[in-house]
């Protein structure tokens, strides 16, 4: 009996170490209520228009490099939808009634209205970031993270960004 327990413990240890050594994906998956889905790496994200910004994390200012979340969504075909007095109410800015759920590798999630993330519409400045203070993110932080430059606290600036899901939450 004790040798079985030892064997089982060894198998569990091997399985745990194998999981710990799995390569970390160098992409983020973007899907949901969008015309297209994609797995985007740093090359694709940079091509959308890399930008820098000042981000305060626990009282310390950092320079981050990334791409605005609205540019990622637009790249995959998102549009806010029409607006005007001749547009039926149910169709007015239908895109701005969606949310983005950002998920980290550990399962932590943050939620944003799409409208708050669009430049010129909402106050939010949300970046998908791959560098802080001129250096690539450390493995414990990246390879990607969100930096919400306009939030007073960093709780939605999740690290190890894995996935962005766009959801239509309006009940009809």
C-alpha positions in Angstrom: 0.0 0.0 0.0 2.7 2.6 0.8 4.5 2.0 -2.5 1.2 2.7 -4.3 0.9 6.0 -2.5 4.4 6.9 -3.3 3.8 6.0 -7.0 0.7 8.1 -7.1 2.5 11.1 -5.5 5.3 10.8 -8.1 2.7 10.8 -10.9 1.0 13.8 -9.5 4.3 15.6 -9.2 5.3 14.8 -12.7 1.9 15.9 -14.0 2.2 19.2 -12.1 5.7 19.9 -13.4 4.7 19.1 -16.9 1.9 21.6 -16.6 4.2 24.2 -15.2 6.6 23.8 -18.2 3.9 24.1 -20.9 4.8 27.0 -23.1 2.9 30.2 -22.5 0.9 31.3 -25.7 2.4 34.4 -27.2 -1.0 35.4 -28.6 -4.4 36.6 -27.2 -7.6 35.2 -28.5 -10.3 37.7 -29.5 -13.8 36.4 -30.3 -17.4 36.7 -29.5 -20.0 39.0 -31.0 -17.6 40.3 -33.7 -17.6 39.7 -37.5 -14.2 37.9 -37.2 -12.2 36.2 -34.5 -8.4 36.0 -34.3 -5.4 35.0 -32.3 -3.2 38.1 -32.3 0.5 38.2 -31.4 2.7 41.3 -30.9 3.4 41.7 -34.6 -0.3 41.9 -35.5 -1.0 44.1 -32.5 1.9 46.5 -33.3 0.6 46.8 -36.9 -2.6 48.2 -35.6 -0.8 51.3 -34.3 1.4 51.0 -31.3 1.1 53.8 -28.8 2.6 54.8 -25.5 1.0 56.1 -22.4 1.6 56.9 -18.8 0.1 54.3 -16.4 0.1 54.6 -12.6 0.4 51.3 -10.8 0.4 51.4 -6.9 1.5 55.0 -6.9 4.4 54.6 -9.4 4.2 56.0 -12.9 5.2 53.8 -15.8 5.4 54.2 -19.5 3.6 51.4 -21.3 3.6 50.4 -25.0 0.7 48.7 -26.5 -2.4 49.2 -28.7 -5.7 50.7 -27.8 -8.5 48.1 -27.3 -10.8 49.9 -29.7 -8.3 49.5 -32.5 -8.2 45.7 -31.8 -12.0 45.5 -32.0 -12.2 47.6 -35.1 -9.5 45.4 -36.8 -11.9 42.5 -36.3 -14.8 44.3 -37.9 -16.5 45.9 -35.0 -18.6 49.0 -35.7 -20.7 50.9 -33.3 -23.6 50.9 -35.7 -25.6 53.7 -37.2 -27.0 56.7 -35.4 -29.6 59.2 -36.5 -33.2 60.2 -36.3 -34.1 57.8 -39.2 -32.5 54.8 -37.6 -34.8 52.5 -35.6 -34.2 52.6 -31.9 -33.2 48.9 -31.7 -30.4 49.5 -34.3 -29.0 52.8 -32.9 -25.4 52.3 -31.9 -26.0 48.6 -31.2 -22.3 48.0 -31.0 -22.0 50.3 -28.0 -24.4 48.1 -26.1 -21.8 45.3 -25.9 -19.2 44.5 -23.3 -15.7 43.1 -23.4 -14.7 40.4 -20.9 -11.0 40.2 -20.5 -9.6 37.0 -19.1 -6.2 36.3 -17.6 -4.5 32.9 -17.6 -5.3 32.4 -13.9 -9.0 33.0 -14.7 -9.3 36.5 -13.3 -11.6 38.7 -15.4 -12.4 42.3 -16.0 -15.4 43.8 -17.8 -15.6 46.9 -19.9 -18.4 48.4 -21.9 -17.3 48.7 -25.5 -18.4 52.4 -25.6 -16.2 53.4 -22.7 -13.1 52.1 -24.6 -13.7 53.9 -27.8 -11.7 57.1 -28.3 -14.0 60.0 -28.6 -16.9 58.2 -27.0 -16.0 57.1 -23.5 -13.5 58.3 -21.0 -11.6 55.0 -20.8 -8.2 54.5 -22.3 -7.6 50.8 -22.4 -4.4 49.4 -23.9 -3.3 45.9 -24.7 0.3 46.2 -23.5 3.5 44.2 -24.3 6.1 46.5 -22.8 6.5 48.6 -19.6 9.2 51.2 -19.2 10.8 50.1 -22.4 11.1 46.4 -21.5 9.0 43.4 -22.5 6.7 42.2 -19.8 8.2 39.7 -17.3 6.7 36.2 -17.6 4.6 36.8 -14.4 3.0 39.8 -16.1 2.7 38.9 -19.8 3.4 38.4 -22.5 0.4 40.8 -22.7 -1.6 42.7 -20.1 -4.3 45.3 -20.0 -3.4 48.7 -18.7 -6.4 51.0 -18.0 -4.7 54.4 -18.0 -7.9 56.2 -16.8 -8.8 53.9 -13.9 -8.0 55.2 -10.4 -6.9 51.7 -9.2 -5.4 48.9 -11.2 -8.0 46.2 -10.6 -9.1 46.0 -14.3 -5.5 46.2 -15.5 -5.1 42.5 -15.5 -1.9 40.7 -16.2 -1.2 37.6 -18.3 -4.0 38.5 -20.7 -5.2 35.4 -22.5 -8.6 36.2 -24.1 -11.0 39.0 -25.0 -14.6 38.1 -25.5 -17.1 40.6 -26.9 -20.6 39.8 -25.6 -24.0 41.3 -26.6 -25.7 41.7 -23.2 -28.9 43.5 -24.3 -32.1 41.6 -23.7 -34.5 42.0 -26.6 
